Amino acid sequence: MSSPTGPDNGLPVRMPRPRQPGRHRRPEPVVAPEGAPALVLAVPGTPSSATRSLAEETLSIARSELPGLDARVGFTEGDGEEFPTIRSALSQAVTDRATRRRYAREAAAMAEAEEAAAQEGETAVAAPAREEADDGLPAVVVPLLAGPDAAQLRRIRQEVLNSGSGAELTDVLGPHPLLAEAVHVRLSEAGLARADRARLFTVATAADGIILATVGGEEAVQAAGITGMLLAARLAVPVLATALDDEGAVQHTAEQLRNSGSQQLAIAPCLIGPEIAEGLLEAAAEEASCSTAEPLGAYPALGKLVASTYAAKAGIAQPQARQGAPVR
């Protein structure tokens, strides 16, 4: 038993820590509101266990950013329960939403009946819950793409339309400063870039010219170029964006960098991974005679971008995804 001044047995009392006042206090965590649309992460490329694991890890991060989020995976080339298509994922999301609404109506009807019975001293008998039209947005589809890819987006959009779910499709995740951070991390992990410019930490194999590779045509290259400018500012070396799926483009970009004075080049994919055709990255690196970093994969910032992209489309107030700390 404790008194206001302390416990009777002399042990310390753990008191709740007061919220820190002022502008440095932590913001209250944002929670997905009741009835919020489901998030369907549209994964391009041929499904595999590795791709599914990447997508699930990305969604796990998104859920931590927005607790209560109903999130699931759909594949552009899906087949069966293990790799559901975008259309089947949307269909299941709509069915689950209708089930939750029915349970909520039944629970509300029973609560009203119990309250009325308590006032009259009778046994509670709930009236059948009335069916109400669901005019809310059922789902939001977020493409797992770092940049625009017309062919992939056309396929995803068609899947959304064919589902008849009324779901809405968001933009791709980039360009964004967090993508530049992610590319920097992958280069650092491969020993191709300094981890932290501020510490003047050098790497013997650090590249003095970066080929920022993307897929999806000229629009994708232009978007990657914006990320490339942010990356060049972080690394203090020239960065040129190019199309990985355009034959000879990587080699041509390598020649441009070498002609401008760069000698030790590296390919940095501004790509998540599933959208890259097998062997394409390795073939380009061999053709251009340079090293390569790994694709972005399930980098934590991607989960944050997925959550913020979803929240913007769903109309959920959420702090924008911010650029992370320097790479250590």
Rosetta blueprint (number, residue, H / E / L):
1 M L
2 S E
3 S E
4 P L
5 T L
6 G E
7 P E
8 D L
9 N L
10 G L
11 L L
12 P L
13 V L
14 R L
15 M L
16 P L
17 R L
18 P L
19 R L
20 Q L
21 P L
22 G L
23 R L
24 H L
25 R L
26 R L
27 P L
28 E L
29 P L
30 V L
31 V L
32 A L
33 P L
34 E L
35 G L
36 A L
37 P L
38 A E
39 L E
40 V E
41 L E
42 A E
43 V E
44 P L
45 G L
46 T L
47 P L
48 S L
49 S H
50 A H
51 T H
52 R H
53 S H
54 L H
55 A H
56 E H
57 E H
58 T H
59 L H
60 S H
61 I H
62 A H
63 R H
64 S H
65 E H
66 L L
67 P L
68 G L
69 L L
70 D L
71 A E
72 R E
73 V E
74 G E
75 F E
76 T L
77 E L
78 G L
79 D E
80 G L
81 E L
82 E L
83 F E
84 P L
85 T E
86 I H
87 R H
88 S H
89 A H
90 L H
91 S H
92 Q H
93 A H
94 V H
95 T H
96 D H
97 R H
98 A H
99 T H
100 R H
101 R H
102 R H
103 Y H
104 A H
105 R H
106 E H
107 A H
108 A H
109 A H
110 M H
111 A H
112 E H
113 A H
114 E H
115 E H
116 A H
117 A H
118 A H
119 Q H
120 E H
121 G L
122 E L
123 T L
124 A L
125 V L
126 A L
127 A L
128 P L
129 A L
130 R L
131 E L
132 E L
133 A L
134 D L
135 D L
136 G L
137 L L
138 P L
139 A E
140 V E
141 V E
142 V E
143 P E
144 L L
145 L L
146 A L
147 G L
148 P L
149 D L
150 A H
151 A H
152 Q H
153 L H
154 R H
155 R H
156 I H
157 R H
158 Q H
159 E H
160 V H
161 L H
162 N H
163 S H
164 G L
165 S L
166 G L
167 A L
168 E E
169 L E
170 T L
171 D L
172 V L
173 L L
174 G L
175 P L
176 H L
177 P H
178 L H
179 L H
180 A H
181 E H
182 A H
183 V H
184 H H
185 V H
186 R H
187 L H
188 S H
189 E H
190 A L
191 G L
192 L L
193 A L
194 R L
195 A L
196 D L
197 R H
198 A H
199 R H
200 L L
201 F L
202 T L
203 V L
204 A L
205 T L
206 A L
207 A L
208 D L
209 G E
210 I E
211 I E
212 L E
213 A E
214 T E
215 V L
216 G L
217 G L
218 E H
219 E H
220 A H
221 V H
222 Q H
223 A H
224 A H
225 G H
226 I H
227 T H
228 G H
229 M H
230 L H
231 L H
232 A H
233 A H
234 R H
235 L H
236 A L
237 V L
238 P L
239 V E
240 L E
241 A E
242 T E
243 A E
244 L L
245 D L
246 D L
247 E L
248 G L
249 A H
250 V H
251 Q H
252 H H
253 T H
254 A H
255 E H
256 Q H
257 L H
258 R H
259 N H
260 S L
261 G L
262 S L
263 Q L
264 Q L
265 L E
266 A E
267 I E
268 A E
269 P E
270 C L
271 L L
272 I L
273 G L
274 P L
275 E L
276 I L
277 A L
278 E L
279 G L
280 L H
281 L H
282 E H
283 A H
284 A H
285 A H
286 E H
287 E H
288 A H
289 S L
290 C L
291 S E
292 T E
293 A L
294 E L
295 P L
296 L L
297 G L
298 A L
299 Y L
300 P H
301 A H
302 L H
303 G H
304 K H
305 L H
306 V H
307 A H
308 S H
309 T H
310 Y H
311 A H
312 A H
313 K H
314 A H
315 G L
316 I L
317 A L
318 Q L
319 P L
320 Q L
321 A L
322 R L
323 Q L
324 G L
325 A L
326 P L
327 V L
328 R L
